[in-house]
Each structure stands twice: as structure tokens, then as C-alpha cells.
């Protein structure tokens, strides 16, 4: 490379990040020193921008370089891939210096501290990320780590430095792979800038056997792909190949265990047992080889993403791992192991067809609607706020469920907030809670989860719901069958009524004491339940209560009658 290359890199960093990186701590310092510090931070931001797919503003905010940074020049959590990026960067104005062993050692020590939930001694930029990182690390999700060293020196990163980092990464990867280390010198940094590479743009040449292609209404291709080829996808691209999928690889699950077992013990049956892989891409071109038949074809696909089948791709990759493909085939174990693959080019498709494909294919494969709600930034914000109070908010599939006072789940939060909002949403929560998560951009979802929803409100609503459920459980255990049926089926309507009790109507207020709400809620439940029992006996005696509890009009009429006994519309 050359000084010209170095100047180009510096120019790009200045153009992209001049207004995005905080340099207030360098005010009043000599301009050459300030410029070197900016360019070093710019390298860290570039790594986040290009490798994590963050926009310029987010990449600038990820920069943590400064006094007491513990060797951590940028930290970024990517919600899509559940990956934490740790970056160390160094700018050498003449391209003659790289990251030294001492700096790398400090970097590893800083990562180690954060992963051990020790934020003491760090600067304000890192402490500002404490809540988010804590919520991620305690979420129960299989979080991945990318450890990145980037510098402007012409030489490769020193062997001792690489080995120091790789030793730590290998330590993190026992017993399962969690981390990767990446090293960028001047040449590789320049490639990041000039290439079109990003985690959101991948091109593949896919070999399809016995393929077919519906041409209308939209062109697509389908056929068999050998698992060794799929394993190569994973080796080269990891979770980046699933960037538009709803979920990344979940390391431990019953489904993945079954996939792995089939690959290992019955590989010839894999095609029959597995649902297959759906890929969308910006464009596809068929290679001229074997153009006159459909037995075998090679399809060059640009801008691909696996939108359904992330677990299949990931588990194939993990199962085969770094084995020599030729050796595996010659041994015969995977000689006839295939997966079904669909390729859907978006050329000629209507707007947002990729989103519709993603949602439809995942709905048909047991992905819950709450997985779509988990993509709402408000859910991530709530988890962060809960973490500040040292509680857990579990909102994504695969997370460990909190116990008792340790936090709550998105399901509990949705049920509680829906019942607090209106009888309509209370009935919907009883009938099919998934519809409350169906579209995170509009009501009813935005009625209960929006920018104004706080973790304290969620927690108080959940405490009230738990208190009501506790009281109803006691009634269910000792009451007669009819009353047991009422508390079982009408529990959401009863909770909606309890939220309307005069002693609880101010539960959202900051002054409302969470610790006192449970007893108030139990007292309110006692009175509301008596009214519901009387109303049911008088108006719906003998009616099937499961159906009643899901009937909005009947439940709304019950609420009105119970809360306005004088018939004049006055509550109590």
C-alpha cells in the first residue's frame, strides 16, 4: 500500500464520521494530536459501520475511546444477530505502527471485565452502555462476540498480539463457539472501504439438483443442495447469511438437537425430515452449464439472505464444522445428505415482498408472533430499563424465564398492559394474544407498547396481575365448580375490572408504591369477583364460559353493568 492509500482512508473517515464522533475531550489540544485521535476513533467506527451494519450515527455512538477505556475503543450490540462487537483501533499517521502487545492485553482485560459484569473504573462512555450490556448478558440468549483489532499500519498484526487475542477467544469458545477474532491492517481496512462487502450483502453460487422453477406470478427456483455446500456457506458467512431472518442460530433447542442427530445418525433421511431453506436475493443468474436439462444447475445469486431455515443452515455448519469436505464424502457418511432449498429473486416482485415472505414462511414453521414483537426497539429499551433495576425482561425466544421477583416476560407484560388498557384488549389477550403482536407499527400493539411505556409501568402492571392471579388461584382451589370455571375463564375480564378499582386507578403514577399494589389488588379482586359471580348467575347462568370470556360484546356489557350499577354511566 502507499501514503496515497493512507490519505484515502483518512479522507473517508473524515467525511463519514466528522460529525458523528465525540471529540470534546480533545478540545484545546494540538491539532495534529487531535487529528490522530479522531482518525483512531474513526477506524473503530468504521469497523462497527461495515462489520455490524450500523449506520454512521450509531457507529459514532459506539466509540468509547478515551481515558479509562480499558483498551476498548468501540462497543456495539447488534440486536439482529445478538452479537456484541468489541473493537480496538490505532491510527499511525505514516502507516508504520500497529497495535502492540500491551494494548492488546489491556483490550482483553477490558473485555473480560465487562463479561464478568464489572464496570468499575471505566469511563462515562462505557458506563453509559452498562445497562444495555448487562441486559444482554443476563438475557439468557446465546450472545456472540466479535473481537476486532484494526489499525492503519502496513504490516500485519504482530504474531504475539494475534496469539494473545486468539488465546482469549479460544477460552470463550469452550464448550461451544461464541466468539471470533478479526484483524485488519491498512490493506484490509482499505478493502472494507472500497468493497461492497457488508453483513447485509452476500453473493453465492448455489448448485441445485433436480431443480424446478415456477415462472409466474414471480420467478423462483427450488431443488436439492448438498449439506457440504451449505456448511461452506456457514463457514464463510456465519450468522450474516441470516441477516433478514427473524432469529439467528439458537445453539440449544429441541429442534436443533433433532437436526443434529439426523445429520449424525441418519443423513440420508435429512431431506425427508427437514422443512428446508428459503433464500431471497436481489438477483439470480443461471450459469450456462447443463443449460438443456434440469438435473443440475448453478445459480449465481447476489444479495442473498436466508429468511427461513437459519437453524438448518447453522446446525449443518456446526455439525460438519471444519472437517475436510472431500474426506467426509469419501468416507461415505454424508455422500447422500441433502437439503431442500428455495431461491426467490426479488426482481419483478412487488414492494415489501421480502418482508411478506419472511413473515409467512416463519409463521408456518412455529415462529411465534412475539418473535416479531421482539424486533421492536421499545422491547429492547424495556429490557435495558429492567436491567438498571437488576431485573430481567425476557422478550425473545430462547431466553431463560425470570422467576418471581426477578423480572417478567413479554407475555406477562402484554397480558397485564392489555387488561389495563381496555376490555377490548383484555378479551383479545384471552382469545388470541398473538394478534396483539401481529403488527408493531400500529394499534393494538402501539396502544400498550410505545415510547411512553416504561419498565416501572410494566412491572407494576405485572405485579397487579400476579396478585389477581394468586387470589383467583385460591378461589379455584377451594370454590365450587362454577366459581372455579368463572375465575379460570374470566380471569382477564376480572383483571380489567380490578384495574378500574378506585384504589388502583392511579397505579401508573410514579408515586404509586409497587410493594403495596399487590395487597390493594387482592382486596379489589375480592369485591370484583363477587360482582362477576352475581352477574354471571343472573345473565349467563349455564352458558359456556370459555366462549363468553372471548366475546368482546358480552364482556363489555358485563363491565358496564358492574362498574355503573345505577345505569347512569358513573363508575362507582
N, C-alpha and C positions, 0 to 999 in steps of 0.2 A: 504494500500500500504506500501512500505518499502523504506529504503535507497537504496536498490538494484534497485528498480524501478526508483528512482530519478537519480541514476547513469546511468541507461539505457537511460533515456530521455536525459540527458546531453550528453551522447556519440552520440546519433543520431543527436542532434543539432550541435555538433562539426563536425561530419562527413559531414553533408549536407550543412551547411552554413558557415563553417570556412572562405572560400574564397569569399563568396557572400555578407557578411555584412561588411559595412564600420565601422571600429573601430579606425580611425585616431584620433578622438577627445579624445581617452583614452590612447594614447601613453605617456609613461613616468609615468603612474600611477601604483600603486602597482598591482602585478599580480592577487591577489585574487579579488580585486575590479574590475579589468578589466574583469576577467573571469565571475563574476556575471553580469556585464553589458552586456557582449556578450550573455550569456545564456538568459537573459531577452529579448534581441532583437531577439534571436533565437526562442523563443516562439512566438513572433509576426510574424516572417517569417514563422514559421510552420503553424500558423493559415491561412495565405494567401495561402501557398502552398497546404494545404489539403482541405480547405474550398472553396477557389476560383478557385482551379485547376491551379494556376500559377506555372510555372517551378521554379526551385531553384533560378536562376539568377533574375527573375522578383520578386520573393518573397523577396530576399535580397534587391533589389532596392526599394521595398515598405516600408522598415523600415525607420521611421522618428524620432526615439527616440534620445533624446539629449537635450541640453539646449534649452529652449523656444520651446518645442514641444507641449505645450498646453495640455499635457496629452495624446497626440496621438502618439502611438508607431509604428503604421504602417497604411498606407492608400493605397488602391488599387482599381482601377476601372476595372471591368470585362466587356469588350465590348460585350461578347456573351450574358450575362444576363442583361446588363445595370444596374449593381449593384455596388455601392461604399461600400467597406469594411473599417470600422474604428475599429482599434484594440488597446486595452490597455493590457499590459503584465507586469508580475512581477515574477522574479525568487527568490525563497527562498532556500538557499543552504542546509537547513536542513528540508525543507518542512513544516515549522511551521507557515509561514506567508501567508496572502492573500492580495488582493487589498483592501485598506482602503477607507473610505467614502470620505476623502479629495481628494485622487487621482481620484476616480470615478467622483467627482464633477468637477474637472479640465478637465477630459476627456469629459464630457457632454458639458461643456462650450466651449471646443475647437471645438467639432463638430458643435455646434450652431454657432460659429463664421464663420466657413467655409461655412455652408449652408446659411449664410447671406452675403456671398461674402466679408468677412473681413479677409484678410490675414496679417494684420498688426501685428507686434510683434512676428511672427512665425520664426523659424529657416530656414536656407537655404534649408534644405531637403524638408520642406513643401512648401516653396515658389517656389521650383523647380517644384512642382506639380500644381501650381496655374493655369497656362494656361489650362491644361488638365481638371482640376476640374471645372473651370469656363465654359469651352466649354460644358461640360456635363450638368452642372446645368442650363445653359441657352439654351440648345438644344431643349427644348420642349418635349423631350422623358420622359416617365414615369419612372424616375430613382428610383431604390430601394436602400435601405440601410440595411446593416447587421452590427450591433453593437456588438462587441465581446470582452469579458473580459476573459483572460486566465492567469493562474498562476500555480506555482508548489506546492502550499500548499496542504496538505492532506484534510483539511476541505473544505466544500462548501463555495462559495462566501457568505459573510455576508448578512443577510436579508435586512439590511438598504441600502447596496450597490446595491443589486439587485433591490430593490424598487426605488432607485434613477434613475437607468438606465431605468427601465420599465416605470416609470412615463414619462420620456422624449420620449421614443419610442411610448407610447400611444398618446402623444401630436402630434408626427409626423403622426400618423395614423388617424387623423381626417381631412377630412371626409372619405378618402379611405386609405386602408392599404398600407403603403410604407416601413415600417421598421420592423425588427425583432431583438431581443436581444438574445445573446447566452452566456452561462457561462461555462467555462472549468476549473476544478481543476486538481490536479495531476492525478487522476484516469482517467478522461475523456481525458486529454492530452495524456496519455499513449495509450488509445484506438485509438486516432487519428493516432498514430504512427504504432501500430501493426495491425490495421484492414485494409481491402482493401477498406474501405469507401472513396469515393470522390464524388464530384458533377458530375463526368463523369461515375460512375459505380453504377447502381441501379438494384436491383433484385425485381421482383414482381411475385406473384401468381395470375393469371388472370382467372376469371371464364367466360367461353364463353357458351352462349346458342345458340342452333340450329346452330352449327358450321360446317364449311366445311374446306377442306384442299387440294388445288391443290398440287400434288406431283412433277410435272415436269413443267418447267425445274428446278425450285427451290421450295423447300417445304415452304409453308406458311399456316397460319390458319386465319379464319375470323368467326365472329359471333357477337351476341349481348352481351353487357356488361351493367349492371345496373349502373345508374348515381351515386348511393351512393358509389359503389365501386370506380368509377373514382374520386369522391370527396375525398375519402380516399387517393388515390394517391397524390392528390394535397396537402392535409393537411400534409402528411408526407414528401413530397419532393419539393413542390413549383416549381419554375422555373427550378430547377435542373433536373427535369424529361424531360425537353425540351432542354437539353444541346446541341443537334446536330440539333435542329430546326433552321431555318433561323431567326425567330423572336420569342421573348418571349411574354408573355401576354401583350397585349395593353389594358390598362384599359378602355379607352373610344374610341369607334368606332361604326359606324352604324351596322356592322356585330355583334359585341359583344352585343350591345343593343338588337338586334333581338334574339340572342341566349338566353339572359337572360329573355326576355319577353316570349319566348316559354316555358322555364323551369317553369316560374311562372304561366302562364295563360293556357297553353295547353301542359302539359308534355307528354301526351300520343302520341302527334304528333311529338315529338322531333326526334325520329329515322327517320321519313319520311322527315323532313325538313333539317336535318343536314348532311353534307358531310362525317362525321365520323372521325376516328382517325387512323393514320398509325404509328405503332410501329416497330422499328428494335431492334434486340437484338443479343447478341453474340451466345446464345444457348437457346433451349427450350426443356422441357421435359413434356410430358403429364402424369398427375397423374393416377394411376390405377383405380380410382373411375369411375363407369359407362363406363368402357372400351369397352363395347359391343354396345354402341349406341352413336349418335352424338347430342342427345338432350342437354346434359350438360357435360362440361369437365373443368378440372382445369389444367392450363398450367403454369409451373414454368419457368420463363424467367430470364436469367442473363444478366446483362449489357444492360439494355433497355434504349431507348430514343424515345420520341415522335417526329417524324420528320415531321409530318403534322397533324394539329389539336390542336396546342398549345392553340389557343383561345377557342376551345371547352373544353379542359381539365381545363383550368384556370377559365373559366366562370362557369362551373359546380361546381368547388371547391368554387368559390367566392359566388355563388348563394346559395349553401347549407351551406357553412361556418361551424360553429361549432355546428350545430344542431345535436341532438341525432338521429342517423340513424334509430333506432327502432321506435322512436316516429314519425319520418317523414313517415315511411312506414305504421305504424298503423293508422295514420291519413288519409292515402289513397291518398294524393296528388301526391306522386311520386311512387306509387306502380307499375305503368306500364310505367315508363320512362326509355328508353334505348338509347344507342348509338352504332353505328356500329364500330367495331374495327378490324383492320387487324394486325396480328403479323407476321413479316418476320425475321426468324433467318438467320444470315449471314453465318452460317456453310454451306459449299459447294457452296457458291456464288462466283462469280469472284471478283478480286481486285477492290476496289473503288465502289462496287455495292451499298454500303450505300449512298455514295455521289450522285450517279445517281438516287437512289430512292428519296432522299431529294429534288433534283432539279426538277425531273419530277413531283412529287406529288404537289409541290408548284407552278410550272408553270401552272398546270392545275386548280389551285384554286386562280387565280387572284393575286398571288405574282408577283410584277414587277421585271424585271431583275435588276433594280437598287438596289433592296434589296440584291442581290448577290454582287454588287459592294461595298455596304456598309460594307462588310466583309473585304475589302482590308485595311490593316493598313495605307496606304497612305491617305485614306479618313479621317480616324480618326486624322492623323497628320495634314492635312489641316484644319480640324475643330479647332484643338488646335492653329494653327498659326493664324487663323482668330480671335480667342478669344483674343489672345495677342493684337490685334489691335482693340479690343472691337467691333468686328463684328461677325455675326453668319453665319456659313456654314451648311446648312441643307442637310444632306446626307442620312438620314434614314426615313423610313416610320413612320408617326405619329408625326414627328417634326413640330413645328409651323414654318410657312414660314416667312422669314425675309422680311421687307418692305424697298423699295427704297435704301437708302444708308446704311441700317443696315446690309447688307450682301447679300448672294445669295444662290441658291440651287445647288445640284449636277447636276440637269438637265440643268440649265443655264450654269454651268461651262463646262459640256460636250459639249453642243452646241457651245459655244464660242471657246473652245480649238480645237474642231474638225474642225471648219471652219478656224481657224488659221493654222492648220496643213497642210491640203491639200484639193483639190477639191473632191477627193475620199471620205474623211471622212465627208466633208460638205454635200455631196449628201446622204451619209449614215445617217447622223443626220436628214436629211429631210425625208428620206424614212422609216427608222425604227431605231430610236435611241437606242432601246433596244439591238440591236446587238453589239453596242459599249460597252455594259456592260456584254456581254454574257460570256466572259472568261477573268478573271482579271489577268491571268498569261501570256498572250501573246498579240501581236497586234491584232486588232487596239487599244484595251484598253490601253496597256502599251505605245503606242505612245503618248498618251495625259496625262495619269496619271502614274507617275513613281517617283522614289526617287528624281529626279531633279525638279519636278513640285512644285512650291512654291505658297503660298496663294497670294502673291503680283502679280504673273503672272496671276493666276486665276482671281483675282479681276480686273486687268487692261483689260483682255480679255472680261470679262463680261461688264465692262463699255463701251468698244468699241461696243460690240453687242447691248447694250441698246441704245446707241446713234444712231446706224444704224437703229434699230427698230423704234425709235422715229421719225426719218426722214421719213422712209418708211410709217409710220402710217399717217403722214401729207399728203404724196402723195396719199395714199389710200383714204383719206377723200375728197380730192379736185380734184384728177385726173380723167381722163376718165376711162371707164370700162376696157379697155385693159391694160392701165398702172396700174390700181388697181390690175388686175389679175397678172401682172408681179411682182409687189412688194409683193403680197401675196404668190405666189408660188415659186418665185426665190429668196426669202429673204436669204436663206442660201448660195446660189451661190454668191449673191451680197456681203454678208458679207465676204466670202472668197476673193473676189476681193478687197474689202476695206482693208483687212489685207495686201495686196500686194502693196498698195499705197506707193510711196517713203517716204511720210511724216509719215507713220505708221510702216514701216518695222522694225524699231528699238524699237517697243513697249515693247519687253521683257527686254530691258536693264534696269538696276537699276536706271539709270539716267532719264528714261522716267517718266515724271510727270503725275500721274494718273488724276489729276484735269484738265489737259489740253487736255487729249486724246479725250474727248467727242466732243469738238468743231472741232478738227482735223478730227475725224471720220465722223462727219456730212458733213464737206466740201468734204471729199473724196467720200462719198456716193453720193453727188450731181453729181460729174463727172462720177462715175462708173455707176450709174443708167442710165444716158443719153446714155452711150455706150451700155448698155444691151438692152435698148429700141430700139436703132437703129439696133442692131444685130438681135434681135427677129423679127423685122419688115422685115428685109432683108432675113433672113434664115428660120424663123419658123412662118411666118405670118399665122394665122388661126389654128395653132397647139394647141392641148390641153396642156396647160402649167403645169397642175398638173403632167401629165405624164413626160413632159420634165424635170421638176425640179428633178425628181427621176431617170433620165437617166444619168449614170455616163459618158458615152462616149460623149453624146451631150453637157453636161455641161463642160466637159474637153475641148472640141473643142471650145466652147464659150469663155472659159477663155483664151485659147491660142490665139484666134483671137483678143480678146480685149486687152490683155497685150503685144502682139507682132504685132502691126499693119503693120510693114514693112515686116512681113513674114520671118524675119531672126533669130527669136528666142531671140531678145533682148527686155527685159522688159523696156518699155518706152524709 
